[in-house]
Each structure stands twice: as structure tokens, then as C-alpha cells.
Amino acid sequence: MTPSGKTARRGLAGLLLCLLLPVTAAAGSHSPSWPPKLELNHVLVQTSLFTTHFSPRDEHNNHQNLISVELNNPDRWLAGAAWFKNSHDQPTWYWYVGRKFPFWEPAENLSFRTKLTAGALRGYKGEHRDSIPFNRYGIAPAILPSVGVRWERFEADLIVFGTAGAMVTGGVRF
């Protein structure tokens, strides 16, 4: 790894820490019910707008064509599925659950939040099977932190996928 790659990763790790710190404070401001309510508050449909790799290679795909559908309950718990082309241009699925943690609402129709999802990733195959950790049987666990904004019915997220890269998504609530 080049010194600039190490510096970029350290900087990204510091940024993520700063972005996820509000999670602790925000979690106390709205006590979630447990187990989560099986009540639908809204559906979020998203697509990928921009992707970058921290250590880019010529063979990396930066056009994921992501489409995701996410079900959200009133206590900010969520479950979803996403289909996309991975870094090696292979069709990939991510099934996940997670939670949103709002940390700033400057206006009634504008809010900023962090989000943490965890789930199963399937699609890294063949010679690229080892591109993601724990992919021995073709399905690997994944945890994806993000920071996002909601303006009325529109949402956008900056999602970091491990030490490999980041993606910006945009979507609409229904």
C-alpha cells in the first residue's frame, strides 16, 4: 500500500468516527421499541449516483447500476434488498437490516442522519471470490455505515464499503 493510500484510509476512518459519534447521542433521544414494530412508515427506492475506489485499478467497475428497496418503520428500523454490479462487474445482491440515527434537523423537511446496515452479500464469484472477507461459500457478511440527508421525499447517502471505496446514492420515499 502506498503512503498516500494509508493516509487516505486514516483520514476516512477519522471522518467515519466523527460522523458516527452522533449515533450514541441520537440513540438516547428516541427510545426504539424492541422487538421492532412490524409497521410500515415509508419505502425508500434508491440508485447509485457515484462510486469511487480508494485504490483504483483499471478493471474496477465504478458504475454499479444499483437499485435498492428499503422498508422503514416508525422507529427508524429498516430492512431492504439491493441489486448492483460489484467492482468486478458481477451481478450482486445485498439483503440487510439496519437503523437510521438522526443527528441534525435544521428544518421540518430537512434532516441529516447516520445509518448502519448489516446483512448478507452474494455475488463475488470465481477469481474475485476473495475480494471480500468471509466469502468462503459465496455469501459473505457485510456491515455498511453511511451518512445521509433527507429533504422532503428525497434522500441521499454516502456509503463506505470497507476499505475498498465509497458510493453516493439517491432515492425517493413513498
Salt bridges, closest charged atoms under 4 A:
GLU70 OE2 - LYS100 NZ 3.81
GLU70 OE1 - LYS115 NZ 3.04
ASP75 OD1 - HIS30 NE2 3.79
ASP75 OD2 - LYS37 NZ 3.95
GLU127 OE1 - HIS128 NE2 3.93
ASP130 OD1 - ARG129 NE 3.72
GLU155 OE1 - LYS100 NZ 3.21
GLU155 OE1 - ARG113 NH2 2.61
GLU155 OE2 - ARG173 NE 2.62
ASP157 OD1 - ARG113 NH1 2.59
ASP157 OD2 - LYS115 NZ 3.85
